[in-house]
């Protein structure tokens, strides 16, 4: 699976207690491909939600814990799962992101609404 994590900057993670890091670690251990982006990188273009997604590899080192690949503009529909794991605040950027994620879900293959949108 290709999994996108929408998170705070990776440098701010406290790996010893961060549940998002734990999810990433488990997903990587199961062989899934990890990507990440910032909430501010979500956008809408031609009725498709996209982001600048960066491939992510975990190193196993609790201090120098990740390596990034080359970022690329990617439609959210290209991911098998998208997880928004943001710390507060609950503000208009957060609300807008949830609207974009809802729109992306409605265009996902297999969704009931996808069948209504050619």
N, C-alpha and C positions, 0 to 999 in steps of 0.2 A: 504494500500500500504506500501511497504518497500522502504524507500528512503535513499539513501546514499549521504552524503554531503562530498565532497573532499575540505578541507579547510586549512587555516592556523591553528596553534595551538589555541584551544578554549580559552585558557587563554588570548590571545591577542585581543579578540573581545571587541569592545566598544558597548555594547548592546543598548545604547541610540541612536546610529546612524547606526548600521550595518545592511545592507539589508539582509545578509545571516541569521542573527538572526531573523529578521522579517519573512523570509520564513520558518524557522524552527518552529517558534511560530505558524504560521498559519497552517502548516502541522500537528503539534501536536494537535492543536485545532480541526482539522478535523478527528482525530483519527488515523493518519498514524504513523507507527513505524519508528523512526529515528535512523540512524547510521551515523558515521563519520569516516574519515581517513585522513591521511596526503598524499599529492601527492607522497612523497617518499616511501609510502607503497604499491603503485601499482606495480604489477609484472606480468610477463607472464610465465606460466608453462603449458606444454603440450597443446599449442595452446589455452589456456584459460586465460583471464585476471582475476587476483585475487588481493585481498587486505586483510590487517588485519583490519577488520571492528569492530568498537566499538559501542555497543548500547548506545543510548543517551536519557536521560530524562531531560526535562526542569522543573525547580523548580518554576518559576514565580518570583524569587528574582533577581533583576537587577545586584547584585554584585556576589552572589553565585548561578549562573543561571543554572548550569547543574550538572547532576550526570551521571557517566559512568557505563556501565555494563562490562561484561567480553569480551575482544577482542577475535575475532576468525577469522581464515583464511577463506575467503568467496569468491566464484567466483562472479564477477559483474553480471553475468546472473541471480543470485538469487534475485536481486533487481528489483523493478518495475520502478524505476527512479534513475538516477545518475546525480548529479549536481556538476560540478567543479566550486567552488567559491573561487578563489585564487587572492590575491593581486599580483601586479607585483613583480618581474621582468618577462619579457618575455624572457626566456632563454631556454637552451636545455632540462632541466628537464620539463619545461612546454610543449615544442614541443613533447617530448617523451610521456608525459601523454596524449596529444591529440591523438597521434597515437594509444596508448593502448585503449583509450576510443572508437576510431573509430573501432578498431578490436573487442572490446567487443560488440559494437552495431551490427556489422555484424553477430555475433553469437547469438544474442538475439532471443528468440522465436518470430516468426511472421515477422522477417525481411526478405526481399527478398533474401539477401545473405545467410541467415541461411538455406534456402531450398536447396542451392547449396552445403553446407558443411554437409556431413553425420555425 
